[in-house]
Amino acid sequence: MNCKEAEKNIPSFLQDELGGSYLEEFLEHVESCPECEEELTIQLLVTEGLERLETGNNFNLQDELLIKLGGAEHRIRVHRTLLYILYCLEAAVAAAIIIALCVVFRL
């Protein structure tokens, strides 16, 4: 992912709308690109900070960014786990089909 794509996807990230491998690419880019990390911080400050100030709640930019990134990393781990389970189930079904064919055709 390049900087232009990452910056375009910051609002979607802040609204938890990125998922799967696209979210992973986004995080890898932001963590390795100081300019995009700064842009993410600025947009987080604008969106979350203003909302919190309007409601009178305290706002710690660094904590909010860490929470947002931690949540995204958790979603990536869940996605990977679900993909692993899916692959295992597919392998089990394929094995069951092969066994059934062997039984039917007495191979």
ZAKELUM-369047 format. One record per atom (N, C-alpha, C): residue in three letters; atom name; z, x, y. Coordinates in steps of 0.1 Angstrom, whole numbers, plus 5000, padded with zeros to 4 digits. Atoms other than C-alpha are relative to their C-alpha. Example, Ala and Ser with C-alpha at 12.3 -4.5 7.8 and 13.67 -1.06 7.14 Angstrom:
+-----+----+------+------+------+
|   r |  a |    Z |    X |    Y |
+-----+----+------+------+------+
| ALA |  N | 5000 | 5009 | 4988 |
| ALA | CA | 5078 | 5123 | 4955 |
| ALA |  C | 5000 | 5009 | 5012 |
| SER |  N | 5000 | 4991 | 4989 |
| SER | CA | 5071 | 5137 | 4989 |
| SER |  C | 5008 | 4992 | 5011 |
+-----+----+------+------+------+
***
This chain:
+-----+----+------+------+------+
|   r |  a |    Z |    X |    Y |
+-----+----+------+------+------+
| MET |  N | 5000 | 5009 | 4988 |
| MET | CA | 5000 | 5000 | 5000 |
| MET |  C | 5000 | 5009 | 5012 |
| ASN |  N | 5000 | 4992 | 4988 |
| ASN | CA | 4992 | 5013 | 5034 |
| ASN |  C | 5009 | 4994 | 5011 |
| CYS |  N | 4991 | 5005 | 4989 |
| CYS | CA | 5011 | 5008 | 5067 |
| CYS |  C | 4996 | 4987 | 5005 |
| LYS |  N | 5005 | 5013 | 4995 |
| LYS | CA | 4989 | 4980 | 5079 |
| LYS |  C | 5003 | 4989 | 4991 |
| GLU |  N | 4997 | 5010 | 5009 |
| GLU | CA | 4994 | 4960 | 5048 |
| GLU |  C | 5015 | 4998 | 5000 |
| ALA |  N | 4985 | 5001 | 5000 |
| ALA | CA | 5032 | 4967 | 5048 |
| ALA |  C | 5005 | 4993 | 5012 |
| GLU |  N | 4995 | 5006 | 4988 |
| GLU | CA | 5036 | 4957 | 5084 |
| GLU |  C | 4996 | 4985 | 5000 |
| LYS |  N | 5004 | 5014 | 5002 |
| LYS | CA | 5016 | 4925 | 5077 |
| LYS |  C | 5009 | 4992 | 4992 |
| ASN |  N | 4992 | 5007 | 5010 |
| ASN | CA | 5039 | 4916 | 5049 |
| ASN |  C | 5015 | 5000 | 5003 |
| ILE |  N | 4986 | 5000 | 4996 |
| ILE | CA | 5072 | 4922 | 5067 |
| ILE |  C | 5006 | 4986 | 5002 |
| PRO |  N | 4995 | 5014 | 4999 |
| PRO | CA | 5076 | 4885 | 5077 |
| PRO |  C | 5002 | 4993 | 4987 |
| SER |  N | 4998 | 5006 | 5013 |
| SER | CA | 5070 | 4874 | 5042 |
| SER |  C | 5011 | 5006 | 4992 |
| PHE |  N | 4989 | 4994 | 5007 |
| PHE | CA | 5095 | 4899 | 5029 |
| PHE |  C | 5013 | 4995 | 5006 |
| LEU |  N | 4988 | 5005 | 4994 |
| LEU | CA | 5121 | 4887 | 5054 |
| LEU |  C | 5003 | 4986 | 4996 |
| GLN |  N | 4998 | 5013 | 5004 |
| GLN | CA | 5116 | 4852 | 5042 |
| GLN |  C | 5000 | 4999 | 4985 |
| ASP |  N | 5000 | 4999 | 5015 |
| ASP | CA | 5118 | 4863 | 5005 |
| ASP |  C | 4988 | 4993 | 4993 |
| GLU |  N | 5013 | 5005 | 5006 |
| GLU | CA | 5082 | 4853 | 4998 |
| GLU |  C | 4992 | 5010 | 4993 |
| LEU |  N | 5008 | 4990 | 5008 |
| LEU | CA | 5070 | 4885 | 4983 |
| LEU |  C | 5006 | 5001 | 4986 |
| GLY |  N | 4995 | 5000 | 5014 |
| GLY | CA | 5073 | 4888 | 4945 |
| GLY |  C | 4993 | 5010 | 4992 |
| GLY |  N | 5007 | 4992 | 5010 |
| GLY | CA | 5065 | 4909 | 4915 |
| GLY |  C | 4997 | 5014 | 5004 |
| SER |  N | 5004 | 4986 | 4997 |
| SER | CA | 5046 | 4941 | 4917 |
| SER |  C | 4997 | 5002 | 5015 |
| TYR |  N | 5003 | 4999 | 4986 |
| TYR | CA | 5036 | 4933 | 4953 |
| TYR |  C | 5013 | 5004 | 5008 |
| LEU |  N | 4987 | 4997 | 4994 |
| LEU | CA | 5073 | 4933 | 4963 |
| LEU |  C | 5003 | 5015 | 4998 |
| GLU |  N | 4997 | 4986 | 5003 |
| GLU | CA | 5077 | 4966 | 4945 |
| GLU |  C | 4992 | 5010 | 5008 |
| GLU |  N | 5008 | 4991 | 4991 |
| GLU | CA | 5048 | 4982 | 4963 |
| GLU |  C | 5004 | 5000 | 5014 |
| PHE |  N | 4995 | 5001 | 4986 |
| PHE | CA | 5061 | 4970 | 4996 |
| PHE |  C | 5013 | 5008 | 5002 |
| LEU |  N | 4987 | 4992 | 4999 |
| LEU | CA | 5096 | 4985 | 4990 |
| LEU |  C | 4997 | 5015 | 4999 |
| GLU |  N | 5003 | 4985 | 5001 |
| GLU | CA | 5082 | 5018 | 4978 |
| GLU |  C | 4994 | 5005 | 5013 |
| HIS |  N | 5006 | 4995 | 4988 |
| HIS | CA | 5061 | 5021 | 5009 |
| HIS |  C | 5010 | 5000 | 5011 |
| VAL |  N | 4991 | 5000 | 4989 |
| VAL | CA | 5088 | 5011 | 5033 |
| VAL |  C | 5011 | 5011 | 4999 |
| GLU |  N | 4990 | 4989 | 5002 |
| GLU | CA | 5113 | 5035 | 5017 |
| GLU |  C | 4994 | 5014 | 5002 |
| SER |  N | 5006 | 4987 | 4998 |
| SER | CA | 5088 | 5063 | 5020 |
| SER |  C | 4994 | 5002 | 5014 |
| CYS |  N | 5007 | 5000 | 4987 |
| CYS | CA | 5074 | 5055 | 5055 |
| CYS |  C | 5010 | 4997 | 5011 |
| PRO |  N | 4990 | 5003 | 4990 |
| PRO | CA | 5098 | 5059 | 5084 |
| PRO |  C | 4995 | 4990 | 5011 |
| GLU |  N | 5005 | 5010 | 4990 |
| GLU | CA | 5075 | 5040 | 5108 |
| GLU |  C | 5001 | 4986 | 4995 |
| CYS |  N | 5000 | 5013 | 5006 |
| CYS | CA | 5073 | 5010 | 5085 |
| CYS |  C | 5015 | 4995 | 4998 |
| GLU |  N | 4985 | 5004 | 5001 |
| GLU | CA | 5111 | 5011 | 5079 |
| GLU |  C | 5005 | 4997 | 5013 |
| GLU |  N | 4996 | 5004 | 4987 |
| GLU | CA | 5116 | 5011 | 5116 |
| GLU |  C | 4995 | 4987 | 5004 |
| GLU |  N | 5005 | 5014 | 4997 |
| GLU | CA | 5093 | 4981 | 5120 |
| GLU |  C | 5007 | 4989 | 4993 |
| LEU |  N | 4993 | 5010 | 5007 |
| LEU | CA | 5111 | 4963 | 5093 |
| LEU |  C | 5014 | 4998 | 5006 |
| THR |  N | 4987 | 5001 | 4993 |
| THR | CA | 5144 | 4970 | 5110 |
| THR |  C | 4999 | 4992 | 5013 |
| ILE |  N | 5002 | 5007 | 4988 |
| ILE | CA | 5131 | 4958 | 5143 |
| ILE |  C | 4997 | 4985 | 4998 |
| GLN |  N | 5003 | 5014 | 5002 |
| GLN | CA | 5117 | 4926 | 5129 |
| GLN |  C | 5012 | 4992 | 4994 |
| LEU |  N | 4988 | 5006 | 5006 |
| LEU | CA | 5149 | 4920 | 5109 |
| LEU |  C | 5010 | 4997 | 5012 |
| LEU |  N | 4991 | 5002 | 4989 |
| LEU | CA | 5169 | 4924 | 5141 |
| LEU |  C | 4996 | 4988 | 5008 |
| VAL |  N | 5005 | 5012 | 4992 |
| VAL | CA | 5147 | 4899 | 5160 |
| VAL |  C | 5002 | 4987 | 4992 |
| THR |  N | 4998 | 5013 | 5007 |
| THR | CA | 5147 | 4872 | 5133 |
| THR |  C | 5014 | 4997 | 4996 |
| GLU |  N | 4987 | 5003 | 5004 |
| GLU | CA | 5181 | 4875 | 5118 |
| GLU |  C | 5010 | 5001 | 5011 |
| GLY |  N | 4991 | 4997 | 4989 |
| GLY | CA | 5199 | 4889 | 5148 |
| GLY |  C | 5001 | 4988 | 5010 |
| LEU |  N | 5001 | 5012 | 4990 |
| LEU | CA | 5188 | 4861 | 5172 |
| LEU |  C | 5007 | 4988 | 4994 |
| GLU |  N | 4994 | 5011 | 5006 |
| GLU | CA | 5197 | 4835 | 5147 |
| GLU |  C | 5015 | 5000 | 4999 |
| ARG |  N | 4985 | 4998 | 5001 |
| ARG | CA | 5232 | 4849 | 5141 |
| ARG |  C | 5007 | 4999 | 5014 |
| LEU |  N | 4994 | 5001 | 4987 |
| LEU | CA | 5238 | 4853 | 5178 |
| LEU |  C | 5001 | 4986 | 5005 |
| GLU |  N | 5000 | 5014 | 4996 |
| GLU | CA | 5229 | 4817 | 5184 |
| GLU |  C | 5011 | 4992 | 4994 |
| THR |  N | 4989 | 5007 | 5007 |
| THR | CA | 5254 | 4805 | 5159 |
| THR |  C | 5013 | 5006 | 5002 |
| GLY |  N | 4988 | 4993 | 4997 |
| GLY | CA | 5280 | 4829 | 5171 |
| GLY |  C | 5006 | 5009 | 4989 |
| ASN |  N | 4995 | 4991 | 5011 |
| ASN | CA | 5283 | 4849 | 5139 |
| ASN |  C | 4997 | 5014 | 5003 |
| ASN |  N | 5001 | 4986 | 4998 |
| ASN | CA | 5287 | 4886 | 5139 |
| ASN |  C | 4987 | 5005 | 4992 |
| PHE |  N | 5012 | 4995 | 5006 |
| PHE | CA | 5256 | 4907 | 5130 |
| PHE |  C | 5001 | 5015 | 4999 |
| ASN |  N | 5000 | 4985 | 5002 |
| ASN | CA | 5255 | 4942 | 5116 |
| ASN |  C | 4986 | 5003 | 4994 |
| LEU |  N | 5014 | 4998 | 5004 |
| LEU | CA | 5219 | 4953 | 5114 |
| LEU |  C | 4999 | 5008 | 4987 |
| GLN |  N | 5001 | 4991 | 5011 |
| GLN | CA | 5224 | 4981 | 5089 |
| GLN |  C | 5005 | 4993 | 4987 |
| ASP |  N | 4996 | 5007 | 5012 |
| ASP | CA | 5244 | 4959 | 5065 |
| ASP |  C | 4990 | 4989 | 4996 |
| GLU |  N | 5010 | 5010 | 5003 |
| GLU | CA | 5218 | 4931 | 5068 |
| GLU |  C | 4988 | 5006 | 4993 |
| LEU |  N | 5012 | 4993 | 5006 |
| LEU | CA | 5190 | 4955 | 5060 |
| LEU |  C | 5003 | 5004 | 4986 |
| LEU |  N | 4996 | 4996 | 5013 |
| LEU | CA | 5209 | 4969 | 5030 |
| LEU |  C | 5001 | 4988 | 4990 |
| ILE |  N | 4999 | 5012 | 5008 |
| ILE | CA | 5216 | 4934 | 5017 |
| ILE |  C | 4986 | 4995 | 4997 |
| LYS |  N | 5014 | 5004 | 5002 |
| LYS | CA | 5179 | 4924 | 5021 |
| LYS |  C | 4993 | 5009 | 4990 |
| LEU |  N | 5006 | 4991 | 5009 |
| LEU | CA | 5167 | 4955 | 5003 |
| LEU |  C | 5006 | 4999 | 4986 |
| GLY |  N | 4993 | 5002 | 5013 |
| GLY | CA | 5193 | 4951 | 4976 |
| GLY |  C | 4996 | 4988 | 4992 |
| GLY |  N | 5004 | 5012 | 5006 |
| GLY | CA | 5183 | 4916 | 4970 |
| GLY |  C | 4985 | 5001 | 4994 |
| ALA |  N | 5014 | 4998 | 5004 |
| ALA | CA | 5146 | 4926 | 4967 |
| ALA |  C | 5000 | 5009 | 4988 |
| GLU |  N | 4999 | 4991 | 5012 |
| GLU | CA | 5155 | 4954 | 4942 |
| GLU |  C | 5005 | 4992 | 4988 |
| HIS |  N | 4995 | 5008 | 5010 |
| HIS | CA | 5174 | 4929 | 4922 |
| HIS |  C | 4989 | 4991 | 4994 |
| ARG |  N | 5011 | 5009 | 5004 |
| ARG | CA | 5144 | 4905 | 4921 |
| ARG |  C | 4990 | 5008 | 4992 |
| ILE |  N | 5010 | 4991 | 5008 |
| ILE | CA | 5122 | 4935 | 4909 |
| ILE |  C | 5006 | 5002 | 4986 |
| ARG |  N | 4994 | 4998 | 5013 |
| ARG | CA | 5147 | 4942 | 4881 |
| ARG |  C | 4999 | 4988 | 4991 |
| VAL |  N | 5001 | 5012 | 5008 |
| VAL | CA | 5147 | 4906 | 4870 |
| VAL |  C | 4985 | 4998 | 4996 |
| HIS |  N | 5014 | 5001 | 5004 |
| HIS | CA | 5109 | 4905 | 4871 |
| HIS |  C | 4996 | 5009 | 4989 |
| ARG |  N | 5003 | 4990 | 5011 |
| ARG | CA | 5106 | 4936 | 4850 |
| ARG |  C | 5006 | 4995 | 4987 |
| THR |  N | 4994 | 5005 | 5012 |
| THR | CA | 5131 | 4922 | 4825 |
| THR |  C | 4993 | 4988 | 4994 |
| LEU |  N | 5008 | 5012 | 5005 |
| LEU | CA | 5112 | 4889 | 4822 |
| LEU |  C | 4987 | 5004 | 4994 |
| LEU |  N | 5012 | 4995 | 5006 |
| LEU | CA | 5080 | 4908 | 4817 |
| LEU |  C | 5002 | 5006 | 4986 |
| TYR |  N | 4997 | 4993 | 5013 |
| TYR | CA | 5096 | 4929 | 4789 |
| TYR |  C | 5002 | 4989 | 4990 |
| ILE |  N | 4997 | 5011 | 5010 |
| ILE | CA | 5109 | 4897 | 4772 |
| ILE |  C | 4987 | 4993 | 4997 |
| LEU |  N | 5013 | 5007 | 5003 |
| LEU | CA | 5074 | 4881 | 4775 |
| LEU |  C | 4992 | 5009 | 4991 |
| TYR |  N | 5007 | 4991 | 5009 |
| TYR | CA | 5058 | 4912 | 4759 |
| TYR |  C | 5006 | 5000 | 4986 |
| CYS |  N | 4994 | 5001 | 5013 |
| CYS | CA | 5083 | 4911 | 4731 |
| CYS |  C | 4997 | 4987 | 4993 |
| LEU |  N | 5003 | 5013 | 5006 |
| LEU | CA | 5077 | 4874 | 4725 |
| LEU |  C | 4985 | 5000 | 4996 |
| GLU |  N | 5014 | 4999 | 5004 |
| GLU | CA | 5040 | 4880 | 4725 |
| GLU |  C | 4998 | 5008 | 4987 |
| ALA |  N | 5001 | 4991 | 5012 |
| ALA | CA | 5044 | 4908 | 4699 |
| ALA |  C | 5005 | 4992 | 4988 |
| ALA |  N | 4994 | 5008 | 5011 |
| ALA | CA | 5066 | 4885 | 4678 |
| ALA |  C | 4991 | 4989 | 4995 |
| VAL |  N | 5009 | 5011 | 5003 |
| VAL | CA | 5041 | 4857 | 4679 |
| VAL |  C | 4988 | 5006 | 4992 |
| ALA |  N | 5011 | 4993 | 5006 |
| ALA | CA | 5013 | 4881 | 4670 |
| ALA |  C | 5004 | 5004 | 4985 |
| ALA |  N | 4995 | 4997 | 5014 |
| ALA | CA | 5034 | 4894 | 4640 |
| ALA |  C | 5001 | 4988 | 4991 |
| ALA |  N | 4999 | 5012 | 5008 |
| ALA | CA | 5041 | 4859 | 4629 |
| ALA |  C | 4986 | 4995 | 4995 |
| ILE |  N | 5014 | 5005 | 5004 |
| ILE | CA | 5004 | 4850 | 4629 |
| ILE |  C | 4994 | 5009 | 4989 |
| ILE |  N | 5005 | 4991 | 5010 |
| ILE | CA | 4995 | 4881 | 4610 |
| ILE |  C | 5007 | 4998 | 4986 |
| ILE |  N | 4993 | 5002 | 5012 |
| ILE | CA | 5022 | 4874 | 4584 |
| ILE |  C | 4995 | 4986 | 4994 |
| ALA |  N | 5005 | 5013 | 5005 |
| ALA | CA | 5011 | 4837 | 4581 |
| ALA |  C | 4986 | 5002 | 4994 |
| LEU |  N | 5013 | 4998 | 5006 |
| LEU | CA | 4975 | 4848 | 4576 |
| LEU |  C | 5000 | 5008 | 4987 |
| CYS |  N | 4998 | 4993 | 5013 |
| CYS | CA | 4986 | 4873 | 4549 |
| CYS |  C | 5005 | 4991 | 4989 |
| VAL |  N | 4995 | 5009 | 5010 |
| VAL | CA | 5005 | 4846 | 4531 |
| VAL |  C | 4989 | 4990 | 4996 |
| VAL |  N | 5010 | 5009 | 5003 |
| VAL | CA | 4977 | 4821 | 4534 |
| VAL |  C | 4988 | 5006 | 4992 |
| PHE |  N | 5011 | 4993 | 5007 |
| PHE | CA | 4950 | 4845 | 4522 |
| PHE |  C | 5005 | 5010 | 4990 |
| ARG |  N | 4994 | 4991 | 5010 |
| ARG | CA | 4974 | 4864 | 4499 |
| ARG |  C | 4995 | 5014 | 5001 |
| LEU |  N | 5004 | 4986 | 4998 |
| LEU | CA | 4966 | 4898 | 4514 |
| LEU |  C | 5011 | 5009 | 4997 |
+-----+----+------+------+------+
***
